[in-house]
Amino acid sequence: MENINFPRGYKVYLPLILLFLLLVAIMPRSSRFSYDYKKGSPWHYETLIAQFDFPVLKTEEQYQREVEQAALRVIPYYRVDQKVEGQVRNRLAEADFGEYTFLKPHLSDALSSIYAKGVMPVVTDQSLDGAQASSDGMIYVQKDRRAVTVPVSEVYTVEGAREVLRETIGEHCTGCDADSLYAASGMGDLIVPDLVFDQQTTDLVQEDNYGHVSRTQGVARAGLVIVSSGEIVTAEIEQLLDSYKAEYDANVGYVGPKALQWFGNVVLAFFLVLLLFLAIYYCNFKVFEQYNKYLYLLMVFTMSAVASSWVASNDPDLFYMMPFMLVVFYQLAFFSRRMVFSVFFISLLPMLIFAPNGMELFVIYLVAGTVGILAFERFNKGWLQFVTALIVFAVMVMVWLGFRFAEGMTFADYHTILDMAFGALLSVAGYPLIYLFEKIFKLVSTSKLVELSDTSNPLLRMLADKAPGTFQHSLQVMNLADAVARSIDANVPLVRAGALYHDIGKIANPQCFTENETPGVKFHAGLTPKESAQEIIRHVSDGVALAEKHSLPEVLVDFVRTHHGTTPAAYFLNQYLNGGGDPGDVSEFYYDGMKPLTKEQVILMMCDAVEAASRSMKDYSPENISSLVERIVDGKISDGQLTSADISLRDIATVKETMKTYLQQMYHSRVSYPKRKGKAGR
């Protein structure tokens, strides 16, 4: 195994330098309230005295209670129909009072008094229940484009206005029967309401009142002792501290030396970049050699850091809505879980620095992301992604409620819960961008590998048609490699795809290989061992050419190049040497390929050799299978095929045991059916 060294070359460090400069540029420039406190705990710092006036914020319970009260307080809105009074006066002029005509001027004055205040309609429609007075007996009245609030007691009802007319007749006609004259003259039907209820404006006014509930309740003056050293933080003190902190973070600028502030930001940015570099280094240092993957990881981290900075500077409440889980999903398509978790953890650190409640957000997203890593591997296809989003949302809500209950709150802010639900859905909606990133960075996602592993793929159909024996061999190698890859936590979809395509070069000359031979046809008859070896070896270069022609991803072409490494075509080499061939002239018997570099390539090399050799066995006892596996794997190691591979001795031991178990299950003996003596009746 090769030694792990720090990568060399500017290509690795230049993107890190650019990322460092970006982080320095987006670091917060204002100071923050640096005290930590919790209700019910003692104040561990010096006595805190207010340095400036600040508004005292209402608690969330107080604010919600006032909002609910505002929602219940409906002030009806009425418009004055100014045509009504003129119509009523016309009807009064036409009324017949006989010898009592002298009453009309007095009744006209009464109407002026009545309509100066207004007449409310009688509400008979249940849908107009809001057309009453508010809880404190007030209504809005609009006249001449001006609306004023008036007590409902100061306007007339229809019955009240009629009573005024009746009293006016009685007051100015002492020698007559006022009630009879009132009825005979039609005064009972004279009054018409001039106040028209406006439901739409009533609703708008109510919404306006609802939205203008103040979040503050007075002002605390500079010099106020907010909390003394050692004092228990009560609910009232916590409210003052929250208010002081909000004003401090929002309006108090940095008062120290600017150079010191810049130096602090440089230190923080440097260690963030260093952590990211070390995470990649310790999880999979080979990523530095796969430059497209390396740049992709830096891009994902940068997106998270910039998003945290933007939200913190615009609206910190949006942190619950941001789809930070995409950092997990965008990585899972191309990297192992260990790499994903490490980079995700570091990607959340800028949030810890930027967000006002960074620690809470950090814990929420860290827990949800860890669960999301596990859930996404199971629910990642089609509509099942919504299952992952639901699981992540549920975890976020539970952790958030844990913080709320720990603070003594007994209610849930549904706005925050809705934000988290929206953020979970955004994680699903934003996932298709993975296909764009796959194209830009020339990566191969898990979904792409699954698609290529479909045996109805044109290239695999060509292999099945022209080299059916090789196709069956590839299927067996795929199943064996699948089991082995799972045992050492390798990339299973990648191994499966590599196994299916590793021998596609045999399509060019299928009869050259024993698994495809037609009965009676011996391709190698008449060829020298050296010529036969060259025909066999050629299938690697033919496979590379065919893979590139069909635009297979480079990561799969590498399986074609490495599945034999630099080993010899052993059968014909032995034949050559046993026939007296020159031991110094054997270079043409060796594959001119690449030695495997990754776990997945090592797995395929071993499984390919073991599966092919197992076909020639006559006794499939556990001892013989174990001996076969040990001989082939140890032979690859002694040939130096794994000197550049990223695989441990422990993994190799696990690979051996898994292959032995799989072959024993595949080749286990079956029950011999006895011959039937005589016929059986139904």
SULTAQUI-V524770 format. One record per residue. N is the residue number from 1. RES is the residue in one letter. PHI is phi in whole degrees, 0 to 359 (none if undefined). OMEGA is omega as a letter, one per 20 degrees, with the letter a starting at -180 (999 if undefined). NEAR is the number of other C-alpha atoms within 10 Angstrom. Layout:
N:RES:PHI:OMEGA:NEAR / N:RES:PHI:OMEGA:NEAR
This chain:
1:M:none:a:12 / 2:E:280:r:9 / 3:N:289:r:5 / 4:I:270:r:11 / 5:N:235:r:8 / 6:F:297:a:9 / 7:P:296:r:14 / 8:R:242:r:9 / 9:G:105:a:8 / 10:Y:294:a:10 / 11:K:297:r:13 / 12:V:280:a:16 / 13:Y:269:r:14 / 14:L:299:r:11 / 15:P:299:r:15 / 16:L:292:r:19 / 17:I:295:r:14 / 18:L:297:r:11 / 19:L:296:r:20 / 20:F:300:r:20 / 21:L:296:r:14 / 22:L:296:a:15 / 23:L:297:r:23 / 24:V:299:a:19 / 25:A:292:a:14 / 26:I:262:r:18 / 27:M:299:a:20 / 28:P:297:a:18 / 29:R:260:a:13 / 30:S:263:r:14 / 31:S:286:r:16 / 32:R:231:r:17 / 33:F:294:a:16 / 34:S:261:a:8 / 35:Y:265:r:10 / 36:D:254:a:8 / 37:Y:208:a:16 / 38:K:207:a:14 / 39:K:301:r:17 / 40:G:93:r:14 / 41:S:255:r:12 / 42:P:286:r:16 / 43:W:277:a:20 / 44:H:271:a:14 / 45:Y:250:r:14 / 46:E:292:r:10 / 47:T:303:a:14 / 48:L:261:r:15 / 49:I:245:a:13 / 50:A:297:r:18 / 51:Q:268:a:13 / 52:F:201:r:14 / 53:D:291:r:14 / 54:F:211:r:20 / 55:P:287:r:17 / 56:V:273:a:21 / 57:L:281:r:22 / 58:K:289:r:18 / 59:T:291:a:19 / 60:E:298:r:13 / 61:E:296:r:13 / 62:Q:297:a:14 / 63:Y:298:a:17 / 64:Q:297:r:15 / 65:R:295:r:12 / 66:E:291:r:16 / 67:V:296:r:18 / 68:E:296:r:13 / 69:Q:294:r:13 / 70:A:295:r:18 / 71:A:292:a:14 / 72:L:278:a:13 / 73:R:273:a:16 / 74:V:254:r:23 / 75:I:255:a:23 / 76:P:299:a:25 / 77:Y:243:a:29 / 78:Y:238:r:23 / 79:R:249:r:20 / 80:V:275:r:21 / 81:D:271:a:14 / 82:Q:286:r:14 / 83:K:283:a:9 / 84:V:297:a:15 / 85:E:299:r:20 / 86:G:297:r:10 / 87:Q:295:r:12 / 88:V:294:r:17 / 89:R:295:r:18 / 90:N:297:r:10 / 91:R:292:r:15 / 92:L:295:a:21 / 93:A:296:a:13 / 94:E:275:a:10 / 95:A:293:a:16 / 96:D:258:r:14 / 97:F:254:a:17 / 98:G:62:a:9 / 99:E:285:a:7 / 100:Y:255:a:13 / 101:T:300:a:11 / 102:F:301:a:12 / 103:L:283:a:15 / 104:K:301:r:17 / 105:P:299:r:12 / 106:H:293:r:15 / 107:L:292:r:21 / 108:S:296:r:16 / 109:D:296:r:11 / 110:A:296:r:17 / 111:L:296:r:22 / 112:S:300:r:14 / 113:S:295:a:13 / 114:I:294:a:21 / 115:Y:281:r:21 / 116:A:293:r:12 / 117:K:267:r:15 / 118:G:104:a:25 / 119:V:239:r:23 / 120:M:279:r:24 / 121:P:284:r:17 / 122:V:274:a:12 / 123:V:274:r:13 / 124:T:244:a:8 / 125:D:271:a:8 / 126:Q:296:r:8 / 127:S:289:a:9 / 128:L:252:r:12 / 129:D:297:r:11 / 130:G:288:a:18 / 131:A:276:r:24 / 132:Q:240:r:20 / 133:A:283:r:20 / 134:S:289:a:17 / 135:S:299:r:11 / 136:D:259:r:11 / 137:G:75:a:13 / 138:M:244:r:20 / 139:I:222:r:25 / 140:Y:266:r:23 / 141:V:233:r:23 / 142:Q:255:r:17 / 143:K:216:a:14 / 144:D:56:r:8 / 145:R:65:r:8 / 146:R:232:a:9 / 147:A:251:r:15 / 148:V:228:r:12 / 149:T:270:r:13 / 150:V:225:r:15 / 151:P:296:a:13 / 152:V:296:r:18 / 153:S:290:a:11 / 154:E:268:r:11 / 155:V:251:a:20 / 156:Y:266:r:21 / 157:T:272:r:20 / 158:V:299:a:19 / 159:E:293:r:13 / 160:G:294:r:15 / 161:A:293:r:25 / 162:R:297:r:21 / 163:E:296:r:13 / 164:V:298:r:17 / 165:L:295:a:22 / 166:R:296:a:19 / 167:E:293:r:17 / 168:T:296:r:18 / 169:I:297:a:22 / 170:G:295:a:17 / 171:E:288:a:13 / 172:H:256:r:15 / 173:C:226:a:15 / 174:T:288:a:9 / 175:G:262:a:8 / 176:C:234:r:12 / 177:D:275:a:11 / 178:A:299:a:18 / 179:D:293:r:12 / 180:S:294:r:9 / 181:L:296:r:19 / 182:Y:299:a:19 / 183:A:287:a:12 / 184:A:293:a:13 / 185:S:276:r:16 / 186:G:80:a:14 / 187:M:293:r:17 / 188:G:295:a:16 / 189:D:256:a:12 / 190:L:286:a:18 / 191:I:288:r:24 / 192:V:234:r:18 / 193:P:299:r:19 / 194:D:251:r:20 / 195:L:266:a:24 / 196:V:253:a:17 / 197:F:292:a:22 / 198:D:245:a:16 / 199:Q:294:a:16 / 200:Q:298:r:10 / 201:T:292:r:14 / 202:T:302:r:20 / 203:D:296:a:16 / 204:L:295:r:12 / 205:V:295:r:17 / 206:Q:296:r:19 / 207:E:297:r:14 / 208:D:296:r:12 / 209:N:297:a:16 / 210:Y:297:a:18 / 211:G:278:a:12 / 212:H:253:r:10 / 213:V:289:a:15 / 214:S:289:r:12 / 215:R:268:a:16 / 216:T:243:r:15 / 217:Q:219:r:13 / 218:G:95:a:11 / 219:V:231:r:12 / 220:A:264:a:18 / 221:R:271:r:14 / 222:A:302:a:12 / 223:G:98:r:12 / 224:L:293:r:13 / 225:V:281:a:13 / 226:I:283:r:17 / 227:V:204:a:22 / 228:S:265:r:16 / 229:S:301:r:12 / 230:G:84:a:13 / 231:E:288:r:15 / 232:I:288:a:18 / 233:V:282:r:19 / 234:T:274:r:15 / 235:A:297:a:14 / 236:E:292:r:12 / 237:I:293:r:15 / 238:E:300:r:19 / 239:Q:297:r:18 / 240:L:294:r:22 / 241:L:296:r:22 / 242:D:300:a:18 / 243:S:293:a:20 / 244:Y:296:r:23 / 245:K:297:a:18 / 246:A:299:r:19 / 247:E:292:a:18 / 248:Y:296:a:18 / 249:D:294:a:15 / 250:A:278:a:13 / 251:N:234:a:10 / 252:V:269:a:15 / 253:G:278:r:12 / 254:Y:291:a:12 / 255:V:250:r:9 / 256:G:273:r:9 / 257:P:296:a:8 / 258:K:298:a:11 / 259:A:299:r:9 / 260:L:292:r:10 / 261:Q:296:r:16 / 262:W:298:r:16 / 263:F:297:r:12 / 264:G:298:r:14 / 265:N:295:r:18 / 266:V:297:r:18 / 267:V:298:a:12 / 268:L:298:a:18 / 269:A:297:a:22 / 270:F:298:a:18 / 271:F:287:r:12 / 272:L:298:r:18 / 273:V:294:r:19 / 274:L:298:r:13 / 275:L:299:r:15 / 276:L:297:r:20 / 277:F:299:a:18 / 278:L:292:r:15 / 279:A:298:r:20 / 280:I:295:a:20 / 281:Y:298:a:18 / 282:Y:278:a:13 / 283:C:281:a:17 / 284:N:195:a:15 / 285:F:295:r:19 / 286:K:294:r:18 / 287:V:299:r:16 / 288:F:297:r:20 / 289:E:276:r:12 / 290:Q:263:a:11 / 291:Y:299:a:14 / 292:N:295:r:15 / 293:K:293:r:21 / 294:Y:298:r:18 / 295:L:296:r:18 / 296:Y:296:r:20 / 297:L:299:r:22 / 298:L:296:r:18 / 299:M:296:r:14 / 300:V:297:r:18 / 301:F:298:a:22 / 302:T:298:r:17 / 303:M:302:a:13 / 304:S:294:a:23 / 305:A:294:a:22 / 306:V:294:r:17 / 307:A:298:r:17 / 308:S:297:a:26 / 309:S:295:a:20 / 310:W:295:a:15 / 311:V:295:a:18 / 312:A:298:a:20 / 313:S:274:a:12 / 314:N:252:a:9 / 315:D:205:a:10 / 316:P:304:r:18 / 317:D:297:a:16 / 318:L:286:a:16 / 319:F:302:a:23 / 320:Y:288:a:22 / 321:M:264:a:20 / 322:M:289:a:20 / 323:P:277:a:22 / 324:F:294:r:25 / 325:M:294:r:26 / 326:L:297:r:24 / 327:V:300:r:24 / 328:V:289:a:23 / 329:F:295:r:22 / 330:Y:293:r:24 / 331:Q:271:a:23 / 332:L:299:a:20 / 333:A:290:a:20 / 334:F:228:a:22 / 335:F:230:r:18 / 336:S:286:a:15 / 337:R:298:r:18 / 338:R:297:r:16 / 339:M:295:a:20 / 340:V:299:a:25 / 341:F:296:a:22 / 342:S:297:a:17 / 343:V:291:r:25 / 344:F:296:r:25 / 345:F:302:a:19 / 346:I:288:r:18 / 347:S:293:r:24 / 348:L:275:a:22 / 349:L:297:r:17 / 350:P:302:r:25 / 351:M:298:r:24 / 352:L:298:a:17 / 353:I:277:a:18 / 354:F:277:a:21 / 355:A:285:r:22 / 356:P:301:r:18 / 357:N:250:a:14 / 358:G:301:a:19 / 359:M:297:r:13 / 360:E:297:r:15 / 361:L:297:r:19 / 362:F:300:a:19 / 363:V:295:a:17 / 364:I:301:a:20 / 365:Y:287:r:24 / 366:L:294:r:19 / 367:V:294:a:14 / 368:A:297:r:22 / 369:G:294:r:26 / 370:T:297:r:18 / 371:V:294:r:15 / 372:G:298:r:24 / 373:I:300:a:21 / 374:L:288:a:12 / 375:A:292:a:18 / 376:F:293:r:22 / 377:E:293:r:15 / 378:R:262:a:13 / 379:F:243:a:16 / 380:N:230:a:17 / 381:K:245:r:11 / 382:G:56:a:7 / 383:W:292:r:10 / 384:L:295:r:15 / 385:Q:298:r:21 / 386:F:292:r:19 / 387:V:295:r:16 / 388:T:300:r:25 / 389:A:299:r:24 / 390:L:295:r:16 / 391:I:296:r:17 / 392:V:298:r:28 / 393:F:300:a:22 / 394:A:298:r:17 / 395:V:294:r:19 / 396:M:299:a:25 / 397:V:296:a:19 / 398:M:296:r:14 / 399:V:294:r:18 / 400:W:298:r:21 / 401:L:296:r:18 / 402:G:301:r:14 / 403:F:296:a:15 / 404:R:295:a:15 / 405:F:294:r:13 / 406:A:295:r:12 / 407:E:273:r:12 / 408:G:90:r:12 / 409:M:277:a:13 / 410:T:245:r:10 / 411:F:232:r:11 / 412:A:243:r:13 / 413:D:279:a:12 / 414:Y:295:r:9 / 415:H:297:r:11 / 416:T:295:r:17 / 417:I:296:r:19 / 418:L:296:r:15 / 419:D:298:r:18 / 420:M:293:r:24 / 421:A:296:r:21 / 422:F:296:r:17 / 423:G:297:r:24 / 424:A:296:r:27 / 425:L:293:r:19 / 426:L:297:r:18 / 427:S:296:r:24 / 428:V:286:a:21 / 429:A:295:a:14 / 430:G:274:a:14 / 431:Y:295:a:15 / 432:P:303:r:11 / 433:L:299:r:12 / 434:I:301:a:18 / 435:Y:288:r:16 / 436:L:291:r:10 / 437:F:297:r:15 / 438:E:301:a:19 / 439:K:286:a:12 / 440:I:296:a:11 / 441:F:266:r:14 / 442:K:56:r:14 / 443:L:257:r:21 / 444:V:236:a:20 / 445:S:278:r:22 / 446:T:299:r:17 / 447:S:297:r:15 / 448:K:293:r:17 / 449:L:296:r:19 / 450:V:297:r:14 / 451:E:297:a:14 / 452:L:290:a:24 / 453:S:278:r:20 / 454:D:291:a:13 / 455:T:291:r:15 / 456:S:274:r:12 / 457:N:301:a:11 / 458:P:307:a:12 / 459:L:291:r:18 / 460:L:289:r:18 / 461:R:295:r:15 / 462:M:296:r:15 / 463:L:296:a:25 / 464:A:294:a:19 / 465:D:283:a:12 / 466:K:268:a:18 / 467:A:222:a:25 / 468:P:299:r:17 / 469:G:295:r:18 / 470:T:295:r:22 / 471:F:298:r:26 / 472:Q:296:r:15 / 473:H:300:a:19 / 474:S:296:r:26 / 475:L:296:r:17 / 476:Q:294:r:18 / 477:V:298:r:27 / 478:M:300:a:25 / 479:N:294:r:17 / 480:L:294:a:25 / 481:A:294:r:29 / 482:D:301:a:24 / 483:A:297:a:17 / 484:V:293:a:28 / 485:A:299:r:25 / 486:R:294:a:14 / 487:S:289:a:15 / 488:I:240:r:19 / 489:D:59:r:13 / 490:A:272:a:17 / 491:N:280:a:17 / 492:V:296:r:22 / 493:P:301:r:22 / 494:L:291:r:25 / 495:V:297:a:27 / 496:R:298:r:26 / 497:A:295:r:23 / 498:G:298:r:28 / 499:A:295:a:33 / 500:L:292:a:27 / 501:Y:255:a:25 / 502:H:295:a:28 / 503:D:250:a:25 / 504:I:295:r:28 / 505:G:295:r:24 / 506:K:289:r:25 / 507:I:299:a:23 / 508:A:293:a:16 / 509:N:208:a:17 / 510:P:297:a:22 / 511:Q:291:r:18 / 512:C:289:a:18 / 513:F:245:a:18 / 514:T:302:a:13 / 515:E:292:a:17 / 516:N:248:a:17 / 517:E:297:r:15 / 518:T:278:r:11 / 519:P:308:r:6 / 520:G:90:a:6 / 521:V:249:r:9 / 522:K:245:a:13 / 523:F:297:a:16 / 524:H:273:r:16 / 525:A:296:r:8 / 526:G:91:r:9 / 527:L:263:r:11 / 528:T:285:r:13 / 529:P:305:a:21 / 530:K:292:r:19 / 531:E:294:r:15 / 532:S:297:r:21 / 533:A:299:r:23 / 534:Q:296:r:17 / 535:E:295:r:16 / 536:I:293:a:19 / 537:I:296:a:22 / 538:R:298:a:17 / 539:H:295:r:25 / 540:V:288:r:26 / 541:S:294:r:16 / 542:D:296:r:18 / 543:G:293:r:23 / 544:V:298:a:22 / 545:A:297:a:15 / 546:L:292:r:18 / 547:A:296:r:22 / 548:E:292:r:13 / 549:K:297:a:9 / 550:H:267:r:10 / 551:S:58:r:10 / 552:L:291:r:15 / 553:P:302:a:16 / 554:E:301:a:15 / 555:V:295:r:14 / 556:L:277:r:24 / 557:V:299:r:21 / 558:D:296:r:20 / 559:F:294:r:31 / 560:V:296:a:30 / 561:R:290:a:24 / 562:T:256:a:23 / 563:H:290:r:27 / 564:H:248:r:29 / 565:G:59:r:25 / 566:T:240:r:20 / 567:T:282:r:19 / 568:P:269:r:20 / 569:A:281:a:20 / 570:A:301:a:12 / 571:Y:301:a:12 / 572:F:282:r:19 / 573:L:295:r:22 / 574:N:297:r:15 / 575:Q:299:a:14 / 576:Y:294:a:19 / 577:L:291:r:14 / 578:N:295:r:9 / 579:G:270:r:10 / 580:G:92:r:9 / 581:G:294:a:15 / 582:D:288:r:9 / 583:P:298:r:10 / 584:G:275:a:6 / 585:D:239:a:9 / 586:V:237:a:14 / 587:S:299:a:12 / 588:E:284:r:15 / 589:F:267:a:25 / 590:Y:255:r:18 / 591:Y:293:r:23 / 592:D:260:a:19 / 593:G:257:r:18 / 594:M:247:r:18 / 595:K:287:a:23 / 596:P:297:a:26 / 597:L:248:a:18 / 598:T:252:r:16 / 599:K:306:a:21 / 600:E:297:r:27 / 601:Q:292:r:29 / 602:V:297:r:28 / 603:I:302:a:25 / 604:L:295:r:29 / 605:M:303:a:25 / 606:M:291:a:25 / 607:C:294:r:28 / 608:D:298:a:23 / 609:A:293:a:17 / 610:V:292:a:23 / 611:E:296:r:19 / 612:A:295:a:15 / 613:A:291:a:13 / 614:S:295:a:17 / 615:R:292:a:11 / 616:S:267:a:8 / 617:M:285:r:12 / 618:K:254:a:8 / 619:D:239:a:11 / 620:Y:260:r:18 / 621:S:290:r:15 / 622:P:305:a:16 / 623:E:294:a:11 / 624:N:293:r:16 / 625:I:296:r:21 / 626:S:298:r:18 / 627:S:297:r:12 / 628:L:298:a:18 / 629:V:298:a:24 / 630:E:299:a:17 / 631:R:296:a:12 / 632:I:289:a:17 / 633:V:294:r:20 / 634:D:296:r:15 / 635:G:295:r:13 / 636:K:297:a:19 / 637:I:293:a:12 / 638:S:294:r:11 / 639:D:284:r:14 / 640:G:78:a:15 / 641:Q:285:a:21 / 642:L:252:a:22 / 643:T:295:a:15 / 644:S:251:a:15 / 645:A:273:r:17 / 646:D:270:a:19 / 647:I:212:a:18 / 648:S:266:r:12 / 649:L:297:r:9 / 650:R:295:r:9 / 651:D:297:a:15 / 652:I:296:r:20 / 653:A:297:r:13 / 654:T:295:r:16 / 655:V:300:r:24 / 656:K:301:a:19 / 657:E:296:a:15 / 658:T:294:r:20 / 659:M:294:r:23 / 660:K:299:a:22 / 661:T:299:a:14 / 662:Y:296:a:15 / 663:L:293:r:20 / 664:Q:296:r:18 / 665:Q:289:a:11 / 666:M:286:a:11 / 667:Y:253:a:14 / 668:H:294:a:12 / 669:S:290:a:10 / 670:R:248:a:6 / 671:V:291:r:6 / 672:S:275:a:6 / 673:Y:285:r:6 / 674:P:288:r:6 / 675:K:286:a:6 / 676:R:278:r:7 / 677:K:257:a:6 / 678:G:91:a:6 / 679:K:266:r:6 / 680:A:251:r:6 / 681:G:266:r:4 / 682:R:283:999:3
